[in-house]
C-alpha cells in the first residue's frame, strides 16, 4: 500500500505540472460569487452536487475536503464561510489550494496525508466531509469510510463521489478507439494488469458492496444518490453512467 501511495503522489504532482483538469484551481470570479452565497461544487466529473445536500449556510461549519487538493472544492467552501481543511497525498495539489488562499485572502488549512489514515484529527472534529472521486486510487476503501465516521460529528454529513465498478471491465486503449471490449474481471487492480501504464496513477475498482454497504457498516445512513459520467468525453458515456455520488449521514449508536 505504501508503494501505491508514493507512486500516485508523484503522478499527481506531475499532473499539476501538466495542468490536467482536476488540478486547475478555481478563478477569483468563482470565489467572489461564493462569498455572495452563489456557489456549487462537484465530486464527480460533470454534474454538480445538489445544493439541497448542504445546509442553507455553511458559515462556521468545520469541513474536511478529503483527497480533494487542486484548488477547487476547498476554496469555494472557504469563501462561502466554512472552516476548511484540505487533505491530499500530493503536495503540489495542496499548493494549488494554498495559492488560491493567498490570491483571494482565504483561510484554509492543508495537510499532506493519506485518506485512509487521519491520526492528526481528533474524533468528531468535522461537520461535513467532501470526498470527490479519489478512492479509486487505493486498494481497500473500508479504512476511508471508518476514518470518515470517526472524524465526523454525530449527524455529520459525508458527500462522496466514486467510480461505477463496471467502468473497469473494458480495455482502455480499445475504448480510446471507440470500441468497448470486455478485458477484465472485477474488481480490477492495476497491480495485476500487465498493460497498466507505469507513468499513470495506479487505479482500483471496488464492488458496490464495498462502496455502499461499506459506508453503512461504518455507521452511515445513505440519504442521497446520483449518477454521472465524463460529460460525453469518453466512448463509455454513450452506454452507461461511469460515476456515482452519495450523501450519507453519520448516526452514533
Beta strands, then each sheet from edge to edge (+ up, - down):
strand 1: 62-66
strand 2: 83-88
strand 3: 108-112
strand 4: 126-131
strand 5: 152-163
strand 6: 220-228
strand 7: 243-250
sheet 1: 3+ 2+ 1+ 4+ 5+ 7- 6+
end
